[in-house]
């Protein structure tokens, strides 16, 4: 039970909440769309935090996704500083942003399953 709520996962949860708030309310970069922070994984030594995000409505536009990635990477210093003001840690992890493709993959898998069920019903009739 103690392994479920270890320190790095609690820090990751808090960092996720703070970054989502900062990105939504304080960042004015026009390259950023509606970003959702899906998960934050913090290293055990607090050296870095991997932030997994999705962008609403831009899943199929590779150019916009790369612009969003560049914007987040260029703002990582600002985000790290603002997060350190809200979360009191001796060491604030370096932020590394990754586009989370699990939502897209899940939608593709769901469509394939629906298609298989539909073709299976047609064969049964």
Secondary structure as a PSIPRED ss2 file (coil, helix, strand):
# PSIPRED VFORMAT (PSIPRED V4.0)

   1 X C   1.000  0.000  0.000
   2 X C   1.000  0.000  0.000
   3 X C   1.000  0.000  0.000
   4 X C   1.000  0.000  0.000
   5 X C   1.000  0.000  0.000
   6 X C   1.000  0.000  0.000
   7 X H   0.000  1.000  0.000
   8 X H   0.000  1.000  0.000
   9 X H   0.000  1.000  0.000
  10 X H   0.000  1.000  0.000
  11 X H   0.000  1.000  0.000
  12 X H   0.000  1.000  0.000
  13 X H   0.000  1.000  0.000
  14 X H   0.000  1.000  0.000
  15 X H   0.000  1.000  0.000
  16 X H   0.000  1.000  0.000
  17 X H   0.000  1.000  0.000
  18 X H   0.000  1.000  0.000
  19 X H   0.000  1.000  0.000
  20 X H   0.000  1.000  0.000
  21 X H   0.000  1.000  0.000
  22 X H   0.000  1.000  0.000
  23 X H   0.000  1.000  0.000
  24 X H   0.000  1.000  0.000
  25 X H   0.000  1.000  0.000
  26 X C   1.000  0.000  0.000
  27 X C   1.000  0.000  0.000
  28 X C   1.000  0.000  0.000
  29 X C   1.000  0.000  0.000
  30 X C   1.000  0.000  0.000
  31 X C   1.000  0.000  0.000
  32 X C   1.000  0.000  0.000
  33 X C   1.000  0.000  0.000
  34 X C   1.000  0.000  0.000
  35 X E   0.000  0.000  1.000
  36 X E   0.000  0.000  1.000
  37 X E   0.000  0.000  1.000
  38 X E   0.000  0.000  1.000
  39 X E   0.000  0.000  1.000
  40 X E   0.000  0.000  1.000
  41 X E   0.000  0.000  1.000
  42 X E   0.000  0.000  1.000
  43 X C   1.000  0.000  0.000
  44 X C   1.000  0.000  0.000
  45 X C   1.000  0.000  0.000
  46 X C   1.000  0.000  0.000
  47 X C   1.000  0.000  0.000
  48 X E   0.000  0.000  1.000
  49 X E   0.000  0.000  1.000
  50 X E   0.000  0.000  1.000
  51 X E   0.000  0.000  1.000
  52 X E   0.000  0.000  1.000
  53 X E   0.000  0.000  1.000
  54 X E   0.000  0.000  1.000
  55 X E   0.000  0.000  1.000
  56 X C   1.000  0.000  0.000
  57 X C   1.000  0.000  0.000
  58 X C   1.000  0.000  0.000
  59 X C   1.000  0.000  0.000
  60 X C   1.000  0.000  0.000
  61 X C   1.000  0.000  0.000
  62 X H   0.000  1.000  0.000
  63 X H   0.000  1.000  0.000
  64 X H   0.000  1.000  0.000
  65 X H   0.000  1.000  0.000
  66 X H   0.000  1.000  0.000
  67 X H   0.000  1.000  0.000
  68 X H   0.000  1.000  0.000
  69 X H   0.000  1.000  0.000
  70 X H   0.000  1.000  0.000
  71 X H   0.000  1.000  0.000
  72 X H   0.000  1.000  0.000
  73 X H   0.000  1.000  0.000
  74 X H   0.000  1.000  0.000
  75 X C   1.000  0.000  0.000
  76 X H   0.000  1.000  0.000
  77 X H   0.000  1.000  0.000
  78 X H   0.000  1.000  0.000
  79 X H   0.000  1.000  0.000
  80 X H   0.000  1.000  0.000
  81 X H   0.000  1.000  0.000
  82 X H   0.000  1.000  0.000
  83 X H   0.000  1.000  0.000
  84 X H   0.000  1.000  0.000
  85 X H   0.000  1.000  0.000
  86 X H   0.000  1.000  0.000
  87 X C   1.000  0.000  0.000
  88 X C   1.000  0.000  0.000
  89 X C   1.000  0.000  0.000
  90 X C   1.000  0.000  0.000
  91 X C   1.000  0.000  0.000
  92 X C   1.000  0.000  0.000
  93 X C   1.000  0.000  0.000
  94 X E   0.000  0.000  1.000
  95 X E   0.000  0.000  1.000
  96 X E   0.000  0.000  1.000
  97 X E   0.000  0.000  1.000
  98 X E   0.000  0.000  1.000
  99 X E   0.000  0.000  1.000
 100 X C   1.000  0.000  0.000
 101 X C   1.000  0.000  0.000
 102 X H   0.000  1.000  0.000
 103 X H   0.000  1.000  0.000
 104 X H   0.000  1.000  0.000
 105 X H   0.000  1.000  0.000
 106 X H   0.000  1.000  0.000
 107 X H   0.000  1.000  0.000
 108 X H   0.000  1.000  0.000
 109 X H   0.000  1.000  0.000
 110 X H   0.000  1.000  0.000
 111 X H   0.000  1.000  0.000
 112 X H   0.000  1.000  0.000
 113 X H   0.000  1.000  0.000
 114 X H   0.000  1.000  0.000
 115 X H   0.000  1.000  0.000
 116 X H   0.000  1.000  0.000
 117 X H   0.000  1.000  0.000
 118 X H   0.000  1.000  0.000
 119 X H   0.000  1.000  0.000
 120 X H   0.000  1.000  0.000
 121 X H   0.000  1.000  0.000
 122 X H   0.000  1.000  0.000
 123 X H   0.000  1.000  0.000
 124 X H   0.000  1.000  0.000
 125 X C   1.000  0.000  0.000
